[in-house]
Amino acid sequence: TTFTTSNKKAKKRFRFKGDPSYVEILKEGSIEMVNISNNHIYDYLQKGFDDTLETLEQAGILYSGEGHVAFYETKGITIASLGYQGWNTDIKKEVKGDIEEVRDKADLVVVSFHWGKESTNYPNGVQRELGRFAIDQGADIVAGHHAHVIQGIEEYNGKFILYGLGNFCFGGNRNPRDKDTFIFQSEFVFRDGELKENLGKVIPCQVSSVKDVNDYQPTVLDGEEAKRVMKRLKEYSSGLEYGMNFD
Protein backbone atom coordinates (compact mmCIF):
# COMPACT_ATOMS: atom_id res chain seq x y z
CA THR A 1 0.00 0.00 0.00
CA THR A 2 0.98 3.65 0.20
CA PHE A 3 1.63 5.59 3.39
CA THR A 4 0.08 8.95 2.60
CA THR A 5 -2.66 11.44 3.50
CA SER A 6 -2.89 12.67 -0.10
CA ASN A 7 -6.34 12.65 -1.68
CA LYS A 8 -5.29 12.93 -5.34
CA LYS A 9 -5.98 9.47 -6.73
CA ALA A 10 -4.99 7.52 -9.79
CA LYS A 11 -7.77 6.73 -12.24
CA LYS A 12 -8.30 3.04 -11.45
CA ARG A 13 -10.83 0.82 -9.71
CA PHE A 14 -8.96 -0.09 -6.51
CA ARG A 15 -6.80 2.49 -4.73
CA PHE A 16 -5.14 1.74 -1.40
CA LYS A 17 -3.55 3.94 1.22
CA GLY A 18 -2.79 3.84 4.93
CA ASP A 19 -2.16 6.64 7.37
CA PRO A 20 1.60 7.14 7.75
CA SER A 21 1.27 6.30 11.45
CA TYR A 22 0.52 2.71 10.42
CA VAL A 23 4.22 2.27 9.73
CA GLU A 24 4.45 1.51 13.46
CA ILE A 25 2.72 -1.81 12.66
CA LEU A 26 5.76 -2.78 10.59
CA LYS A 27 8.18 -1.68 13.31
CA GLU A 28 6.32 -3.58 16.02
CA GLY A 29 6.24 -6.63 13.76
CA SER A 30 10.06 -6.61 13.44
CA ILE A 31 9.96 -5.83 9.71
CA GLU A 32 13.42 -4.63 8.64
CA MET A 33 12.97 -4.48 4.88
CA VAL A 34 10.05 -4.17 2.43
CA ASN A 35 9.50 -4.37 -1.31
CA ILE A 36 7.66 -1.40 -2.82
CA SER A 37 7.24 -2.71 -6.38
CA ASN A 38 3.56 -3.48 -6.89
CA ASN A 39 0.53 -2.26 -8.81
CA HIS A 40 -0.70 -0.03 -5.94
CA ILE A 41 2.43 1.94 -5.08
CA TYR A 42 1.30 4.86 -7.32
CA ASP A 43 -2.40 4.74 -6.30
CA TYR A 44 -2.00 8.27 -4.94
CA LEU A 45 0.31 9.37 -7.73
CA GLN A 46 3.86 10.64 -7.26
CA LYS A 47 2.98 12.40 -3.99
CA GLY A 48 1.71 9.17 -2.49
CA PHE A 49 4.85 7.34 -3.63
CA ASP A 50 7.17 9.99 -2.21
CA ASP A 51 5.25 10.08 1.07
CA THR A 52 5.60 6.31 1.36
CA LEU A 53 9.37 6.39 0.94
CA GLU A 54 9.73 9.28 3.39
CA THR A 55 7.62 7.44 5.97
CA LEU A 56 9.68 4.26 5.64
CA GLU A 57 12.94 6.21 5.90
CA GLN A 58 11.80 8.01 9.05
CA ALA A 59 10.85 4.66 10.57
CA GLY A 60 14.24 3.16 9.72
CA ILE A 61 12.75 0.52 7.42
CA LEU A 62 14.75 -0.37 4.31
CA TYR A 63 12.99 -0.65 0.96
CA SER A 64 13.71 -2.03 -2.49
CA GLY A 65 11.95 -1.94 -5.83
CA GLU A 66 11.08 0.76 -8.35
CA GLY A 67 14.78 1.36 -8.96
CA HIS A 68 15.83 1.13 -5.31
CA VAL A 69 18.14 -1.50 -3.79
CA ALA A 70 18.33 -2.35 -0.10
CA PHE A 71 21.23 -3.85 1.84
CA TYR A 72 20.80 -5.34 5.30
CA GLU A 73 23.58 -6.71 7.48
CA THR A 74 23.18 -9.39 10.16
CA LYS A 75 25.60 -11.87 11.76
CA GLY A 76 28.36 -10.66 9.46
CA ILE A 77 26.28 -11.42 6.36
CA THR A 78 25.11 -8.76 3.88
CA ILE A 79 21.71 -9.33 2.27
CA ALA A 80 20.73 -7.46 -0.89
CA SER A 81 17.05 -7.04 -1.76
CA LEU A 82 15.73 -6.31 -5.26
CA GLY A 83 12.10 -5.82 -6.24
CA TYR A 84 10.18 -5.69 -9.53
CA GLN A 85 6.75 -5.61 -11.07
CA GLY A 86 6.98 -8.76 -13.15
CA TRP A 87 4.13 -8.52 -15.65
CA ASN A 88 6.29 -9.52 -18.64
CA THR A 89 9.78 -10.72 -19.49
CA ASP A 90 10.90 -7.35 -20.86
CA ILE A 91 12.57 -6.66 -17.51
CA LYS A 92 15.13 -9.46 -17.91
CA LYS A 93 17.95 -7.10 -18.85
CA GLU A 94 17.24 -4.95 -15.80
CA VAL A 95 17.08 -7.98 -13.49
CA LYS A 96 20.34 -9.38 -14.86
CA GLY A 97 22.16 -6.07 -14.49
CA ASP A 98 20.89 -5.45 -10.97
CA ILE A 99 21.85 -8.91 -9.73
CA GLU A 100 25.31 -8.62 -11.28
CA GLU A 101 25.79 -5.25 -9.59
CA VAL A 102 24.79 -6.37 -6.09
CA ARG A 103 26.48 -9.79 -6.16
CA ASP A 104 29.85 -8.15 -5.55
CA LYS A 105 28.50 -6.36 -2.48
CA ALA A 106 26.26 -9.00 -0.90
CA ASP A 107 26.51 -12.55 0.41
CA LEU A 108 22.80 -13.20 -0.21
CA VAL A 109 20.51 -11.84 -2.92
CA VAL A 110 16.75 -11.81 -2.41
CA VAL A 111 14.57 -11.02 -5.44
CA SER A 112 10.90 -10.10 -5.03
CA PHE A 113 8.40 -10.11 -7.91
CA HIS A 114 4.87 -8.74 -7.98
CA TRP A 115 3.43 -10.83 -10.80
CA GLY A 116 0.87 -13.28 -12.13
CA LYS A 117 -2.90 -13.41 -12.42
CA GLU A 118 -5.13 -12.85 -9.41
CA SER A 119 -6.99 -15.81 -7.85
CA THR A 120 -4.97 -18.46 -9.74
CA ASN A 121 -3.06 -21.16 -7.88
CA TYR A 122 -0.55 -21.94 -10.63
CA PRO A 123 2.10 -19.55 -11.98
CA ASN A 124 1.91 -18.50 -15.59
CA GLY A 125 4.73 -18.75 -18.11
CA VAL A 126 6.06 -15.27 -17.38
CA GLN A 127 6.38 -16.08 -13.68
CA ARG A 128 8.17 -19.34 -14.32
CA GLU A 129 10.54 -17.76 -16.84
CA LEU A 130 11.39 -14.74 -14.70
CA GLY A 131 11.75 -16.75 -11.49
CA ARG A 132 14.17 -19.26 -12.97
CA PHE A 133 16.01 -16.52 -14.84
CA ALA A 134 16.62 -14.63 -11.58
CA ILE A 135 18.08 -17.76 -9.99
CA ASP A 136 20.26 -18.37 -13.07
CA GLN A 137 21.63 -14.84 -12.74
CA GLY A 138 22.61 -15.34 -9.09
CA ALA A 139 19.56 -14.79 -6.88
CA ASP A 140 19.49 -17.00 -3.77
CA ILE A 141 15.72 -16.94 -3.34
CA VAL A 142 12.74 -15.53 -5.28
CA ALA A 143 9.60 -14.41 -3.47
CA GLY A 144 6.44 -13.75 -5.49
CA HIS A 145 3.08 -12.19 -4.74
CA HIS A 146 -0.01 -10.61 -6.34
CA ALA A 147 -2.45 -13.48 -6.91
CA HIS A 148 -3.91 -13.07 -3.36
CA VAL A 149 -3.93 -16.88 -3.12
CA ILE A 150 -1.15 -19.38 -2.54
CA GLN A 151 0.80 -20.88 -5.42
CA GLY A 152 3.37 -23.67 -5.60
CA ILE A 153 7.05 -23.63 -4.70
CA GLU A 154 9.92 -24.73 -6.91
CA GLU A 155 13.37 -25.88 -5.81
CA TYR A 156 15.37 -24.86 -8.84
CA ASN A 157 19.13 -25.46 -8.91
CA GLY A 158 19.07 -25.84 -5.12
CA LYS A 159 17.26 -22.54 -4.56
CA PHE A 160 13.62 -21.76 -3.85
CA ILE A 161 11.11 -19.89 -5.99
CA LEU A 162 7.95 -18.95 -4.10
CA TYR A 163 5.48 -18.17 -6.86
CA GLY A 164 2.67 -16.93 -4.65
CA LEU A 165 2.73 -16.25 -0.92
CA GLY A 166 -0.97 -15.37 -0.90
CA ASN A 167 -2.33 -12.71 1.39
CA PHE A 168 -0.92 -12.46 4.90
CA CYS A 169 -2.07 -9.36 6.73
CA PHE A 170 -4.33 -7.89 4.07
CA GLY A 171 -6.54 -4.85 4.68
CA GLY A 172 -8.13 -4.74 1.23
CA ASN A 173 -10.82 -7.37 1.82
CA ARG A 174 -12.98 -7.73 4.94
CA ASN A 175 -13.75 -11.37 4.27
CA PRO A 176 -11.59 -13.01 1.59
CA ARG A 177 -12.98 -16.30 0.33
CA ASP A 178 -9.59 -17.99 0.54
CA LYS A 179 -7.86 -17.28 3.85
CA ASP A 180 -5.06 -19.82 3.47
CA THR A 181 -1.49 -18.56 3.49
CA PHE A 182 1.94 -19.54 4.77
CA ILE A 183 5.26 -18.36 6.10
CA PHE A 184 8.35 -19.56 4.26
CA GLN A 185 11.19 -19.74 6.75
CA SER A 186 14.57 -19.70 5.02
CA GLU A 187 17.78 -20.91 6.61
CA PHE A 188 21.06 -20.02 4.94
CA VAL A 189 24.15 -21.78 6.30
CA PHE A 190 27.52 -20.09 5.73
CA ARG A 191 30.95 -21.57 6.34
CA ASP A 192 34.07 -19.47 5.88
CA GLY A 193 32.00 -16.78 4.21
CA GLU A 194 30.49 -19.11 1.61
CA LEU A 195 26.88 -20.20 1.34
CA LYS A 196 26.85 -23.96 1.87
CA GLU A 197 23.20 -24.77 2.54
CA ASN A 198 19.95 -23.17 1.38
CA LEU A 199 17.07 -24.65 3.37
CA GLY A 200 13.37 -23.87 3.50
CA LYS A 201 10.48 -24.64 5.84
CA VAL A 202 6.76 -24.01 5.24
CA ILE A 203 4.63 -22.86 8.18
CA PRO A 204 0.89 -23.10 7.27
CA CYS A 205 -1.18 -20.08 8.31
CA GLN A 206 -4.43 -18.26 7.66
CA VAL A 207 -4.91 -14.52 7.33
CA SER A 208 -7.43 -14.30 10.18
CA SER A 209 -7.77 -15.84 13.64
CA VAL A 210 -11.45 -16.56 12.86
CA LYS A 211 -13.07 -18.11 9.79
CA ASP A 212 -16.13 -15.92 9.22
CA VAL A 213 -14.41 -12.54 8.84
CA ASN A 214 -10.98 -10.99 8.35
CA ASP A 215 -9.83 -9.73 11.74
CA TYR A 216 -6.37 -8.90 10.29
CA GLN A 217 -4.64 -11.27 12.71
CA PRO A 218 -2.60 -13.85 10.75
CA THR A 219 -2.58 -17.13 12.65
CA VAL A 220 -0.28 -20.17 12.53
CA LEU A 221 -2.31 -23.32 11.93
CA ASP A 222 -1.93 -26.75 13.51
CA GLY A 223 -3.59 -30.15 13.37
CA GLU A 224 -5.90 -30.95 10.48
CA GLU A 225 -6.05 -27.36 9.25
CA ALA A 226 -2.27 -27.24 8.90
CA LYS A 227 -2.31 -30.55 7.03
CA ARG A 228 -5.02 -29.23 4.70
CA VAL A 229 -2.97 -26.17 3.69
CA MET A 230 0.16 -28.29 3.26
CA LYS A 231 -1.79 -30.64 1.02
CA ARG A 232 -2.78 -27.71 -1.18
CA LEU A 233 0.81 -26.49 -1.44
CA LYS A 234 2.06 -29.99 -2.27
CA GLU A 235 -0.58 -30.27 -5.00
CA TYR A 236 0.28 -26.92 -6.56
CA SER A 237 4.02 -27.62 -6.32
CA SER A 238 3.80 -31.10 -7.80
CA GLY A 239 2.34 -29.56 -10.96
CA LEU A 240 5.57 -27.60 -11.52
CA GLU A 241 8.63 -28.88 -13.34
CA TYR A 242 10.90 -28.32 -10.33
CA GLY A 243 8.27 -28.65 -7.63
CA MET A 244 9.54 -28.60 -4.05
CA ASN A 245 9.84 -31.99 -2.36
CA PHE A 246 7.90 -31.77 0.91
CA ASP A 247 8.92 -35.25 2.15
C-alpha positions, -999 to 999 in steps of 0.1 A, spaced: 0 0 0 10 36 2 16 56 34 1 90 26 -27 114 35 -29 127 -1 -63 127 -17 -53 129 -53 -60 95 -67 -50 75 -98 -78 67 -122 -83 30 -114 -108 8 -97 -90 -1 -65 -68 25 -47 -51 17 -14 -35 39 12 -28 38 49 -22 66 74 16 71 77 13 63 115 5 27 104 42 23 97 45 15 135 27 -18 127 58 -28 106 82 -17 133 63 -36 160 62 -66 138 101 -66 134 100 -58 97 134 -46 86 130 -45 49 101 -42 24 95 -44 -13 77 -14 -28 72 -27 -64 36 -35 -69 5 -23 -88 -7 0 -59 24 19 -51 13 49 -73 -24 47 -63 -20 83 -49 3 94 -77 39 106 -73 30 124 -40 17 92 -25 48 73 -36 72 100 -22 52 101 11 56 63 14 94 64 9 97 93 34 76 74 60 97 43 56 129 62 59 118 80 91 109 47 106 142 32 97 128 5 74 148 -4 43 130 -6 10 137 -20 -25 119 -19 -58 111 8 -84 148 14 -90 158 11 -53 181 -15 -38 183 -23 -1 212 -38 18 208 -53 53 236 -67 75 232 -94 102 256 -119 118 284 -107 95 263 -114 64 251 -88 39 217 -93 23 207 -75 -9 170 -70 -18 157 -63 -53 121 -58 -62 102 -57 -95 67 -56 -111 70 -88 -132 41 -85 -157 63 -95 -186 98 -107 -195 109 -74 -209 126 -67 -175 151 -95 -179 179 -71 -188 172 -49 -158 171 -80 -135 203 -94 -149 222 -61 -145 209 -55 -110 218 -89 -97 253 -86 -113 258 -53 -96 248 -64 -61 265 -98 -62 298 -82 -55 285 -64 -25 263 -90 -9 265 -125 4 228 -132 -2 205 -118 -29 167 -118 -24 146 -110 -54 109 -101 -50 84 -101 -79 49 -87 -80 34 -108 -108 9 -133 -121 -29 -134 -124 -51 -129 -94 -70 -158 -79 -50 -185 -97 -31 -212 -79 -6 -219 -106 21 -195 -120 19 -185 -156 47 -187 -181 61 -153 -174 64 -161 -137 82 -193 -143 105 -178 -168 114 -147 -147 118 -168 -115 142 -193 -130 160 -165 -148 166 -146 -116 181 -178 -100 203 -184 -131 216 -148 -127 226 -153 -91 196 -148 -69 195 -170 -38 157 -169 -33 127 -155 -53 96 -144 -35 64 -138 -55 31 -122 -47 0 -106 -63 -25 -135 -69 -39 -131 -34 -39 -169 -31 -12 -194 -25 8 -209 -54 34 -237 -56 71 -236 -47 99 -247 -69 134 -259 -58 154 -249 -88 191 -255 -89 191 -258 -51 173 -225 -46 136 -218 -39 111 -199 -60 79 -189 -41 55 -182 -69 27 -169 -46 27 -162 -9 -10 -154 -9 -23 -127 14 -9 -125 49 -21 -94 67 -43 -79 41 -65 -49 47 -81 -47 12 -108 -74 18 -130 -77 49 -137 -114 43 -116 -130 16 -130 -163 3 -96 -180 5 -79 -173 39 -51 -198 35 -15 -186 35 19 -195 48 53 -184 61 83 -196 43 112 -197 67 146 -197 50 178 -209 66 211 -200 49 241 -218 63 275 -201 57 309 -216 63 341 -195 59 320 -168 42 305 -191 16 269 -202 13 269 -240 19 232 -248 25 199 -232 14 171 -247 34 134 -239 35 105 -246 58 68 -240 52 46 -229 82 9 -231 73 -12 -201 83 -44 -183 77 -49 -145 73 -74 -143 102 -78 -158 136 -115 -166 129 -131 -181 98 -161 -159 92 -144 -125 88 -110 -110 84 -98 -97 117 -64 -89 103 -46 -113 127 -26 -138 107 -26 -171 126 -3 -202 125 -23 -233 119 -19 -267 135 -36 -301 134 -59 -310 105 -61 -274 92 -23 -272 89 -23 -306 70 -50 -292 47 -30 -262 37 2 -283 33 -18 -306 10 -28 -277 -12 8 -265 -14 21 -300 -23 -6 -303 -50 3 -269 -66 40 -276 -63 38 -311 -78 23 -296 -110 56 -276 -115 86 -289 -133 109 -283 -103 83 -287 -76 95 -286 -40 98 -320 -24 79 -318 9 89 -352 21 
